[in-house]
Amino acid sequence: MAIIMPFEKPLLRGVLLKRYKRFLADVKLDDGRVLTVHCPNSGSMKACCEPGRPVIVSDSQDAKRKLRYTWEMIQMGETWVGVNTSNPNRAVAQFIEQGAIAELAGYAALKREVKYGKEGRSRIDMLLSGGGKADCYVEVKNTTMRVGEHSAFPDAQTERGRKHLEELAREVKGGKRAAMFFFVGRADCSRFRPADEIDPEYGALLRKVVKSGVEALAYRMSVSPDGIELRDRLPVDL
């Protein structure tokens, strides 16, 4: 049985005209309207922002919002690629609570955006606790770039991403469990690897913290107008 997180807001189809200023995109809808929509992705999106590609945007139905519409996905070849970085955390939390992520199953409670790290200045995406298990800190990364058969992360240099790895390693050293969850938001990849050609420091640090006990999990998703479907775990090549 497919495990799917549906989209909560109405969806509209169109084509991408351009993405600019990181958080803005112009889209021409199928009904002819041209909209400036919110692009909820701070990465380079180098593998998923080609003008002329079919896109899906969601309608917040909030006329008072500065940008009422949000860019959700783009079709690259025959595959939809999820670009909204707010969706992976919500989807992964749902899949964990449904017991669909075997490596993260069996916990009694899941809390999101919990303060942790040095002096509690950071927030972990999810903290799993209870069930007779050691607390597990889970950080989720949206992964959109494809290189050959691999999904690769990051698509831009990420000091923040390196900081997250260091904080996860600190929790493991303190006797807790920690996992970096790579949310592969496209179904046309069969493996995962760090994008050393983009950020070699991130790749080196990921290998280091995995050796120290941080778990690297990569799961492939099918993103479509029907929702986000959990597919399968991908091999992680380090």
DRENPA-3360 file (N, C-alpha, C; in nm, 2 decimals, always signed):
BEGIN
1 = MAIIMPFE = +0.08/-0.12/+0.00/+0.00/+0.00/+0.00/+0.09/+0.12/+0.00 ~ +0.06/+0.22/-0.09/+0.14/+0.34/-0.10/+0.12/+0.43/+0.02 ~ +0.23/+0.49/+0.07/+0.22/+0.58/+0.18/+0.24/+0.72/+0.12 ~ +0.14/+0.80/+0.13/+0.14/+0.93/+0.06/+0.10/+1.04/+0.16 ~ +0.18/+1.15/+0.15/+0.13/+1.28/+0.22/+0.07/+1.37/+0.11 ~ -0.06/+1.39/+0.11/-0.12/+1.48/+0.01/-0.09/+1.63/+0.04 ~ -0.10/+1.71/-0.07/-0.09/+1.85/-0.05/-0.21/+1.91/+0.01 ~ -0.20/+2.01/+0.10/-0.31/+2.06/+0.17/-0.39/+2.17/+0.09;
9 = KPLLRGVL = -0.32/+2.24/+0.00/-0.38/+2.35/-0.07/-0.40/+2.32/-0.21 ~ -0.49/+2.39/-0.28/-0.52/+2.36/-0.42/-0.40/+2.39/-0.51 ~ -0.38/+2.31/-0.61/-0.26/+2.31/-0.70/-0.30/+2.36/-0.84 ~ -0.21/+2.44/-0.89/-0.23/+2.49/-1.03/-0.11/+2.46/-1.11 ~ -0.13/+2.44/-1.24/-0.03/+2.40/-1.34/+0.02/+2.52/-1.42 ~ +0.14/+2.52/-1.46/+0.19/+2.63/-1.54/+0.33/+2.59/-1.59 ~ +0.40/+2.69/-1.64/+0.54/+2.67/-1.68/+0.63/+2.78/-1.62 ~ +0.75/+2.74/-1.59/+0.85/+2.84/-1.53/+0.90/+2.94/-1.63;
17 = LKRYKRFL = +0.89/+3.06/-1.60/+0.95/+3.17/-1.68/+1.09/+3.20/-1.63 ~ +1.11/+3.22/-1.50/+1.24/+3.24/-1.45/+1.23/+3.24/-1.29 ~ +1.35/+3.21/-1.23/+1.37/+3.21/-1.09/+1.47/+3.32/-1.06 ~ +1.45/+3.41/-0.96/+1.54/+3.51/-0.94/+1.53/+3.56/-0.79 ~ +1.64/+3.63/-0.75/+1.65/+3.68/-0.61/+1.62/+3.56/-0.51 ~ +1.66/+3.44/-0.55/+1.65/+3.32/-0.46/+1.51/+3.28/-0.43 ~ +1.43/+3.37/-0.38/+1.30/+3.34/-0.33/+1.18/+3.38/-0.42 ~ +1.21/+3.42/-0.54/+1.10/+3.46/-0.63/+1.11/+3.38/-0.76;
25 = ADVKLDDG = +0.99/+3.36/-0.82/+0.99/+3.29/-0.95/+0.87/+3.35/-1.02 ~ +0.88/+3.36/-1.15/+0.77/+3.40/-1.24/+0.72/+3.28/-1.31 ~ +0.59/+3.26/-1.31/+0.52/+3.14/-1.36/+0.41/+3.18/-1.45 ~ +0.39/+3.12/-1.57/+0.28/+3.14/-1.65/+0.18/+3.02/-1.63 ~ +0.07/+3.05/-1.58/-0.03/+2.94/-1.55/-0.09/+2.89/-1.68 ~ -0.15/+2.77/-1.68/-0.22/+2.72/-1.80/-0.33/+2.81/-1.84 ~ -0.39/+2.89/-1.75/-0.50/+2.97/-1.79/-0.45/+3.11/-1.84 ~ -0.32/+3.12/-1.86/-0.27/+3.24/-1.92/-0.22/+3.35/-1.82;
33 = RVLTVHCP = -0.25/+3.34/-1.70/-0.20/+3.44/-1.60/-0.05/+3.42/-1.57 ~ +0.01/+3.53/-1.55/+0.15/+3.53/-1.52/+0.16/+3.58/-1.37 ~ +0.22/+3.49/-1.29/+0.23/+3.52/-1.14/+0.37/+3.52/-1.10 ~ +0.40/+3.61/-1.00/+0.52/+3.60/-0.92/+0.49/+3.52/-0.80 ~ +0.56/+3.41/-0.78/+0.53/+3.32/-0.67/+0.65/+3.30/-0.58 ~ +0.62/+3.26/-0.46/+0.73/+3.24/-0.36/+0.80/+3.11/-0.39 ~ +0.94/+3.12/-0.40/+1.02/+3.00/-0.42/+1.08/+2.96/-0.29 ~ +1.03/+2.86/-0.22/+1.07/+2.83/-0.08/+1.20/+2.74/-0.08;
41 = NSGSMKAC = +1.31/+2.78/-0.15/+1.43/+2.70/-0.16/+1.55/+2.80/-0.17 ~ +1.64/+2.79/-0.07/+1.75/+2.88/-0.07/+1.87/+2.82/-0.14 ~ +1.86/+2.70/-0.19/+1.97/+2.64/-0.27/+1.99/+2.70/-0.41 ~ +2.09/+2.65/-0.48/+2.11/+2.70/-0.61/+2.00/+2.64/-0.71 ~ +1.95/+2.53/-0.68/+1.85/+2.46/-0.76/+1.90/+2.44/-0.91 ~ +2.03/+2.42/-0.92/+2.09/+2.41/-1.05/+2.04/+2.30/-1.13 ~ +1.98/+2.20/-1.07/+1.93/+2.09/-1.15/+1.78/+2.09/-1.16 ~ +1.71/+2.20/-1.12/+1.57/+2.20/-1.13/+1.51/+2.34/-1.13;
49 = CEPGRPVI = +1.57/+2.43/-1.22/+1.50/+2.56/-1.24/+1.52/+2.61/-1.38 ~ +1.50/+2.51/-1.47/+1.51/+2.55/-1.62/+1.39/+2.61/-1.67 ~ +1.40/+2.73/-1.72/+1.28/+2.80/-1.78/+1.21/+2.72/-1.89 ~ +1.08/+2.72/-1.89/+1.00/+2.65/-1.99/+0.95/+2.51/-1.94 ~ +1.00/+2.47/-1.82/+0.96/+2.34/-1.77/+0.82/+2.35/-1.70 ~ +0.74/+2.25/-1.71/+0.62/+2.25/-1.64/+0.64/+2.26/-1.48 ~ +0.55/+2.33/-1.42/+0.56/+2.35/-1.27/+0.42/+2.34/-1.21 ~ +0.42/+2.31/-1.08/+0.30/+2.31/-1.00/+0.32/+2.42/-0.89;
57 = VSDSQDAK = +0.22/+2.50/-0.87/+0.22/+2.60/-0.76/+0.10/+2.57/-0.68 ~ +0.11/+2.60/-0.55/-0.01/+2.59/-0.46/-0.06/+2.72/-0.43 ~ -0.19/+2.73/-0.40/-0.27/+2.85/-0.37/-0.30/+2.85/-0.22 ~ -0.23/+2.95/-0.15/-0.26/+2.96/-0.01/-0.40/+3.00/+0.02 ~ -0.47/+3.06/-0.08/-0.60/+3.11/-0.06/-0.61/+3.23/+0.04 ~ -0.49/+3.29/+0.06/-0.48/+3.40/+0.15/-0.45/+3.53/+0.07 ~ -0.56/+3.60/+0.05/-0.54/+3.72/-0.04/-0.46/+3.83/+0.03 ~ -0.44/+3.82/+0.16/-0.36/+3.92/+0.23/-0.21/+3.89/+0.22;
65 = RKLRYTWE = -0.17/+3.77/+0.19/-0.03/+3.73/+0.18/+0.04/+3.80/+0.07 ~ +0.16/+3.85/+0.09/+0.23/+3.92/-0.02/+0.24/+3.84/-0.14 ~ +0.28/+3.71/-0.13/+0.29/+3.62/-0.24/+0.20/+3.51/-0.21 ~ +0.08/+3.51/-0.27/-0.03/+3.42/-0.24/+0.01/+3.28/-0.28 ~ +0.09/+3.26/-0.39/+0.12/+3.13/-0.45/+0.26/+3.08/-0.41 ~ +0.28/+2.95/-0.40/+0.40/+2.89/-0.37/+0.44/+2.79/-0.47 ~ +0.57/+2.79/-0.52/+0.62/+2.69/-0.61/+0.64/+2.56/-0.54 ~ +0.58/+2.46/-0.59/+0.59/+2.33/-0.52/+0.68/+2.23/-0.59;
73 = MIQMGETW = +0.68/+2.22/-0.72/+0.75/+2.12/-0.79/+0.77/+2.16/-0.94 ~ +0.87/+2.10/-1.00/+0.90/+2.12/-1.14/+0.92/+1.99/-1.21 ~ +0.88/+1.97/-1.33/+0.90/+1.85/-1.41/+1.03/+1.85/-1.49 ~ +1.12/+1.76/-1.45/+1.25/+1.75/-1.52/+1.25/+1.62/-1.59 ~ +1.24/+1.62/-1.73/+1.22/+1.49/-1.80/+1.09/+1.44/-1.77 ~ +1.08/+1.31/-1.72/+0.95/+1.25/-1.69/+0.93/+1.25/-1.54 ~ +1.02/+1.32/-1.46/+1.01/+1.32/-1.32/+0.98/+1.45/-1.26 ~ +0.88/+1.46/-1.17/+0.86/+1.57/-1.09/+0.96/+1.58/-0.98;
81 = VGVNTSNP = +1.01/+1.70/-0.95/+1.11/+1.73/-0.85/+1.05/+1.83/-0.75 ~ +1.05/+1.79/-0.62/+1.00/+1.87/-0.52/+1.10/+1.98/-0.48 ~ +1.05/+2.11/-0.49/+1.14/+2.22/-0.46/+1.11/+2.30/-0.33 ~ +0.99/+2.27/-0.28/+0.95/+2.34/-0.15/+1.01/+2.27/-0.03 ~ +1.11/+2.34/+0.03/+1.18/+2.28/+0.14/+1.11/+2.27/+0.27 ~ +0.99/+2.32/+0.27/+0.90/+2.31/+0.39/+0.83/+2.17/+0.39 ~ +0.82/+2.11/+0.28/+0.75/+1.98/+0.27/+0.82/+1.86/+0.33 ~ +0.95/+1.85/+0.31/+1.02/+1.73/+0.36/+1.00/+1.70/+0.50;
89 = NRAVAQFI = +1.02/+1.80/+0.59/+1.01/+1.78/+0.73/+0.87/+1.73/+0.77 ~ +0.77/+1.79/+0.71/+0.63/+1.75/+0.74/+0.61/+1.60/+0.69 ~ +0.66/+1.57/+0.57/+0.64/+1.44/+0.52/+0.71/+1.33/+0.60 ~ +0.84/+1.36/+0.63/+0.92/+1.27/+0.71/+0.86/+1.24/+0.85 ~ +0.81/+1.35/+0.91/+0.75/+1.33/+1.04/+0.62/+1.24/+1.03 ~ +0.55/+1.26/+0.93/+0.43/+1.17/+0.91/+0.47/+1.03/+0.88 ~ +0.57/+1.01/+0.80/+0.61/+0.87/+0.77/+0.67/+0.80/+0.89 ~ +0.75/+0.88/+0.97/+0.80/+0.82/+1.10/+0.69/+0.78/+1.19;
97 = EQGAIAEL = +0.59/+0.87/+1.21/+0.48/+0.84/+1.30/+0.39/+0.72/+1.25 ~ +0.39/+0.70/+1.12/+0.32/+0.58/+1.07/+0.41/+0.46/+1.07 ~ +0.53/+0.47/+1.12/+0.62/+0.35/+1.13/+0.67/+0.30/+1.00 ~ +0.67/+0.39/+0.90/+0.72/+0.36/+0.76/+0.87/+0.37/+0.74 ~ +0.94/+0.44/+0.83/+1.08/+0.45/+0.82/+1.14/+0.35/+0.92 ~ +1.18/+0.23/+0.87/+1.22/+0.12/+0.97/+1.33/+0.16/+1.06 ~ +1.42/+0.24/+1.02/+1.54/+0.27/+1.10/+1.50/+0.37/+1.22 ~ +1.38/+0.44/+1.20/+1.34/+0.53/+1.30/+1.21/+0.50/+1.36;
105 = AGYAALKR = +1.17/+0.37/+1.36/+1.05/+0.32/+1.41/+1.06/+0.29/+1.56 ~ +0.95/+0.28/+1.63/+0.95/+0.23/+1.77/+0.96/+0.33/+1.88 ~ +0.96/+0.46/+1.84/+0.97/+0.56/+1.94/+0.83/+0.60/+1.99 ~ +0.82/+0.65/+2.11/+0.69/+0.68/+2.16/+0.65/+0.82/+2.13 ~ +0.74/+0.91/+2.11/+0.71/+1.05/+2.08/+0.80/+1.11/+1.98 ~ +0.74/+1.21/+1.90/+0.82/+1.28/+1.80/+0.79/+1.43/+1.83 ~ +0.89/+1.51/+1.85/+0.88/+1.65/+1.86/+0.96/+1.72/+1.75 ~ +0.90/+1.83/+1.70/+0.97/+1.91/+1.59/+1.03/+2.04/+1.65;
113 = EVKYGKEG = +1.13/+2.08/+1.58/+1.20/+2.21/+1.61/+1.23/+2.23/+1.76 ~ +1.31/+2.13/+1.81/+1.35/+2.13/+1.95/+1.49/+2.19/+1.96 ~ +1.50/+2.28/+2.06/+1.63/+2.34/+2.08/+1.73/+2.24/+2.13 ~ +1.86/+2.26/+2.07/+1.97/+2.17/+2.11/+2.10/+2.23/+2.07 ~ +2.21/+2.16/+2.09/+2.34/+2.21/+2.05/+2.39/+2.30/+2.16 ~ +2.50/+2.37/+2.13/+2.57/+2.45/+2.23/+2.47/+2.56/+2.28 ~ +2.45/+2.56/+2.41/+2.36/+2.66/+2.48/+2.22/+2.67/+2.42 ~ +2.18/+2.56/+2.35/+2.05/+2.55/+2.30/+2.02/+2.65/+2.19;
121 = RSRIDMLL = +2.12/+2.69/+2.11/+2.10/+2.80/+2.01/+2.05/+2.74/+1.88 ~ +2.06/+2.61/+1.86/+2.01/+2.55/+1.74/+1.88/+2.48/+1.76 ~ +1.82/+2.44/+1.65/+1.70/+2.36/+1.66/+1.71/+2.24/+1.57 ~ +1.68/+2.12/+1.62/+1.68/+2.00/+1.55/+1.54/+1.98/+1.48 ~ +1.54/+1.93/+1.36/+1.42/+1.91/+1.29/+1.32/+1.82/+1.36 ~ +1.38/+1.71/+1.42/+1.29/+1.62/+1.49/+1.37/+1.55/+1.61 ~ +1.31/+1.54/+1.72/+1.36/+1.46/+1.83/+1.27/+1.34/+1.86 ~ +1.32/+1.22/+1.85/+1.25/+1.10/+1.88/+1.29/+1.05/+2.02;
129 = SGGGKADC = +1.19/+1.02/+2.10/+1.22/+0.97/+2.23/+1.12/+0.87/+2.28 ~ +1.15/+0.80/+2.39/+1.07/+0.70/+2.45/+1.08/+0.56/+2.38 ~ +0.99/+0.47/+2.42/+0.99/+0.34/+2.36/+1.11/+0.26/+2.40 ~ +1.17/+0.30/+2.51/+1.29/+0.22/+2.56/+1.41/+0.24/+2.48 ~ +1.42/+0.35/+2.40/+1.53/+0.37/+2.31/+1.60/+0.50/+2.35 ~ +1.73/+0.51/+2.31/+1.80/+0.64/+2.33/+1.74/+0.74/+2.24 ~ +1.73/+0.87/+2.29/+1.68/+0.98/+2.21/+1.76/+0.98/+2.08 ~ +1.68/+1.02/+1.98/+1.74/+1.02/+1.84/+1.71/+1.16/+1.78;
137 = YVEVKNTT = +1.82/+1.23/+1.74/+1.81/+1.36/+1.68/+1.81/+1.34/+1.53 ~ +1.71/+1.39/+1.46/+1.70/+1.37/+1.31/+1.70/+1.51/+1.24 ~ +1.80/+1.53/+1.15/+1.80/+1.65/+1.07/+1.76/+1.60/+0.93 ~ +1.68/+1.68/+0.86/+1.63/+1.64/+0.73/+1.68/+1.74/+0.62 ~ +1.73/+1.69/+0.51/+1.78/+1.78/+0.40/+1.71/+1.74/+0.27 ~ +1.65/+1.84/+0.21/+1.59/+1.83/+0.08/+1.69/+1.81/-0.02 ~ +1.68/+1.71/-0.11/+1.78/+1.68/-0.21/+1.72/+1.68/-0.35 ~ +1.76/+1.77/-0.43/+1.70/+1.79/-0.56/+1.80/+1.76/-0.68;
145 = MRVGEHSA = +1.93/+1.76/-0.65/+2.03/+1.76/-0.76/+2.05/+1.61/-0.80 ~ +2.06/+1.59/-0.93/+2.09/+1.45/-0.98/+2.22/+1.46/-1.06 ~ +2.31/+1.36/-1.03/+2.44/+1.35/-1.10/+2.45/+1.20/-1.14 ~ +2.42/+1.17/-1.27/+2.41/+1.03/-1.31/+2.30/+0.96/-1.24 ~ +2.34/+0.85/-1.18/+2.24/+0.77/-1.11/+2.22/+0.82/-0.96 ~ +2.30/+0.91/-0.92/+2.30/+0.96/-0.78/+2.22/+1.08/-0.76 ~ +2.15/+1.09/-0.65/+2.11/+1.21/-0.59/+2.23/+1.26/-0.51 ~ +2.25/+1.39/-0.52/+2.37/+1.45/-0.46/+2.34/+1.57/-0.38;
153 = FPDAQTER = +2.40/+1.59/-0.26/+2.37/+1.70/-0.17/+2.51/+1.75/-0.12 ~ +2.53/+1.88/-0.11/+2.44/+1.99/-0.14/+2.45/+2.04/-0.28 ~ +2.36/+2.13/-0.32/+2.37/+2.19/-0.46/+2.44/+2.33/-0.45 ~ +2.48/+2.37/-0.33/+2.56/+2.50/-0.31/+2.63/+2.48/-0.18 ~ +2.74/+2.55/-0.16/+2.82/+2.54/-0.04/+2.73/+2.58/+0.08 ~ +2.75/+2.50/+0.18/+2.65/+2.52/+0.30/+2.73/+2.51/+0.43 ~ +2.76/+2.63/+0.48/+2.82/+2.63/+0.62/+2.72/+2.59/+0.72 ~ +2.59/+2.62/+0.70/+2.49/+2.58/+0.79/+2.48/+2.42/+0.80;
161 = GRKHLEEL = +2.49/+2.36/+0.68/+2.48/+2.22/+0.67/+2.60/+2.15/+0.74 ~ +2.71/+2.21/+0.74/+2.83/+2.15/+0.81/+2.81/+2.17/+0.96 ~ +2.75/+2.28/+1.00/+2.72/+2.30/+1.14/+2.63/+2.19/+1.19 ~ +2.53/+2.16/+1.11/+2.43/+2.05/+1.15/+2.50/+1.92/+1.17 ~ +2.60/+1.89/+1.09/+2.67/+1.76/+1.10/+2.75/+1.76/+1.23 ~ +2.82/+1.87/+1.26/+2.90/+1.88/+1.38/+2.81/+1.86/+1.51 ~ +2.69/+1.92/+1.50/+2.60/+1.91/+1.62/+2.55/+1.77/+1.64 ~ +2.52/+1.71/+1.53/+2.47/+1.57/+1.54/+2.58/+1.48/+1.60;
169 = AREVKGGK = +2.71/+1.50/+1.55/+2.82/+1.42/+1.60/+2.84/+1.45/+1.75 ~ +2.81/+1.57/+1.80/+2.82/+1.60/+1.94/+2.72/+1.52/+2.02 ~ +2.60/+1.51/+1.97/+2.50/+1.43/+2.04/+2.53/+1.28/+2.05 ~ +2.59/+1.23/+1.94/+2.64/+1.09/+1.94/+2.75/+1.07/+2.05 ~ +2.84/+1.17/+2.05/+2.95/+1.16/+2.15/+2.89/+1.16/+2.29 ~ +2.78/+1.23/+2.31/+2.71/+1.23/+2.44/+2.62/+1.12/+2.48 ~ +2.62/+1.02/+2.39/+2.55/+0.89/+2.42/+2.41/+0.89/+2.35 ~ +2.38/+0.99/+2.27/+2.25/+0.99/+2.21/+2.26/+0.93/+2.06;
177 = RAAMFFFV = +2.15/+0.92/+2.00/+2.15/+0.87/+1.86/+2.13/+0.99/+1.77 ~ +2.18/+0.99/+1.65/+2.16/+1.10/+1.56/+2.16/+1.05/+1.41 ~ +2.07/+1.11/+1.33/+2.06/+1.07/+1.19/+2.05/+1.19/+1.10 ~ +2.12/+1.18/+0.99/+2.10/+1.28/+0.88/+2.02/+1.22/+0.78 ~ +1.90/+1.27/+0.76/+1.80/+1.21/+0.67/+1.80/+1.29/+0.54 ~ +1.84/+1.23/+0.43/+1.84/+1.29/+0.30/+1.71/+1.26/+0.23 ~ +1.63/+1.36/+0.21/+1.50/+1.34/+0.15/+1.52/+1.36/+0.00 ~ +1.52/+1.25/-0.08/+1.55/+1.26/-0.22/+1.41/+1.29/-0.29;
185 = GRADCSRF = +1.39/+1.41/-0.33/+1.26/+1.46/-0.38/+1.25/+1.44/-0.53 ~ +1.31/+1.33/-0.58/+1.29/+1.30/-0.72/+1.31/+1.15/-0.73 ~ +1.23/+1.09/-0.82/+1.23/+0.94/-0.83/+1.32/+0.88/-0.93 ~ +1.40/+0.97/-1.00/+1.49/+0.92/-1.10/+1.63/+0.89/-1.06 ~ +1.65/+0.87/-0.93/+1.79/+0.84/-0.88/+1.78/+0.71/-0.81 ~ +1.89/+0.64/-0.81/+1.89/+0.50/-0.75/+2.00/+0.49/-0.64 ~ +2.08/+0.60/-0.62/+2.18/+0.60/-0.51/+2.20/+0.74/-0.46 ~ +2.27/+0.76/-0.35/+2.29/+0.89/-0.29/+2.44/+0.91/-0.27;
193 = RPADEIDP = +2.49/+1.03/-0.28/+2.63/+1.06/-0.24/+2.64/+1.21/-0.21 ~ +2.74/+1.24/-0.13/+2.77/+1.39/-0.11/+2.82/+1.45/-0.24 ~ +2.78/+1.58/-0.26/+2.82/+1.65/-0.38/+2.96/+1.71/-0.36 ~ +3.06/+1.63/-0.36/+3.20/+1.68/-0.33/+3.24/+1.79/-0.43 ~ +3.19/+1.78/-0.56/+3.22/+1.88/-0.66/+3.17/+2.02/-0.62 ~ +3.07/+2.02/-0.54/+3.01/+2.15/-0.50/+3.06/+2.20/-0.36 ~ +3.07/+2.11/-0.26/+3.12/+2.15/-0.13/+3.20/+2.03/-0.08 ~ +3.33/+2.03/-0.11/+3.41/+1.91/-0.06/+3.42/+1.91/+0.09;
201 = EYGALLRK = +3.41/+2.02/+0.16/+3.42/+2.02/+0.30/+3.30/+1.95/+0.36 ~ +3.19/+1.97/+0.30/+3.07/+1.90/+0.35/+3.08/+1.75/+0.33 ~ +3.13/+1.71/+0.22/+3.15/+1.56/+0.19/+3.25/+1.50/+0.29 ~ +3.36/+1.57/+0.31/+3.46/+1.52/+0.41/+3.41/+1.51/+0.55 ~ +3.33/+1.61/+0.59/+3.27/+1.61/+0.72/+3.16/+1.50/+0.74 ~ +3.08/+1.48/+0.63/+2.98/+1.38/+0.64/+3.05/+1.24/+0.66 ~ +3.15/+1.22/+0.59/+3.23/+1.09/+0.60/+3.28/+1.07/+0.75 ~ +3.33/+1.18/+0.80/+3.39/+1.18/+0.93/+3.29/+1.15/+1.04;
209 = VVKSGVEA = +3.17/+1.22/+1.03/+3.07/+1.20/+1.14/+3.00/+1.07/+1.13 ~ +2.99/+1.02/+1.00/+2.93/+0.88/+0.99/+3.02/+0.78/+1.06 ~ +3.15/+0.80/+1.04/+3.25/+0.71/+1.11/+3.24/+0.72/+1.26 ~ +3.20/+0.83/+1.31/+3.18/+0.85/+1.45/+3.05/+0.80/+1.51 ~ +2.96/+0.76/+1.42/+2.83/+0.71/+1.46/+2.70/+0.78/+1.42 ~ +2.72/+0.89/+1.35/+2.60/+0.95/+1.29/+2.55/+0.87/+1.18 ~ +2.42/+0.84/+1.17/+2.36/+0.76/+1.06/+2.32/+0.85/+0.94 ~ +2.35/+0.80/+0.83/+2.32/+0.87/+0.70/+2.21/+0.79/+0.63;
217 = LAYRMSVS = +2.09/+0.84/+0.63/+1.98/+0.77/+0.57/+1.93/+0.85/+0.44 ~ +1.91/+0.79/+0.33/+1.86/+0.85/+0.21/+1.74/+0.77/+0.16 ~ +1.63/+0.84/+0.15/+1.51/+0.78/+0.11/+1.45/+0.85/-0.02 ~ +1.42/+0.77/-0.12/+1.36/+0.82/-0.24/+1.21/+0.84/-0.23 ~ +1.17/+0.96/-0.28/+1.03/+0.99/-0.28/+0.98/+1.01/-0.43 ~ +0.85/+0.99/-0.45/+0.79/+1.03/-0.57/+0.70/+1.15/-0.54 ~ +0.74/+1.26/-0.60/+0.66/+1.38/-0.58/+0.57/+1.40/-0.71 ~ +0.45/+1.43/-0.69/+0.36/+1.45/-0.80/+0.24/+1.53/-0.74;
225 = PDGIELRD = +0.15/+1.58/-0.83/+0.03/+1.65/-0.78/-0.05/+1.57/-0.69 ~ -0.04/+1.44/-0.69/-0.11/+1.35/-0.60/-0.06/+1.36/-0.46 ~ +0.06/+1.41/-0.44/+0.12/+1.41/-0.31/+0.27/+1.36/-0.31 ~ +0.32/+1.34/-0.19/+0.46/+1.29/-0.18/+0.45/+1.15/-0.13 ~ +0.50/+1.06/-0.21/+0.49/+0.92/-0.18/+0.63/+0.86/-0.14 ~ +0.63/+0.80/-0.03/+0.75/+0.73/+0.02/+0.78/+0.61/-0.06 ~ +0.90/+0.60/-0.12/+0.94/+0.49/-0.21/+1.03/+0.39/-0.13 ~ +1.16/+0.42/-0.13/+1.25/+0.32/-0.07/+1.38/+0.39/-0.03;
233 = RLPVDL = +1.45/+0.31/+0.05/+1.58/+0.36/+0.10/+1.69/+0.34/-0.01 ~ +1.77/+0.44/-0.03/+1.88/+0.43/-0.13/+2.01/+0.40/-0.07 ~ +2.10/+0.33/-0.14/+2.24/+0.31/-0.09/+2.31/+0.45/-0.08 ~ +2.39/+0.47/+0.02/+2.46/+0.59/+0.04/+2.61/+0.56/+0.01 ~ +2.66/+0.62/-0.09/+2.80/+0.60/-0.13/+2.89/+0.71/-0.07 ~ +2.97/+0.67/+0.02/+3.06/+0.76/+0.09/+3.21/+0.74/+0.05;
% end
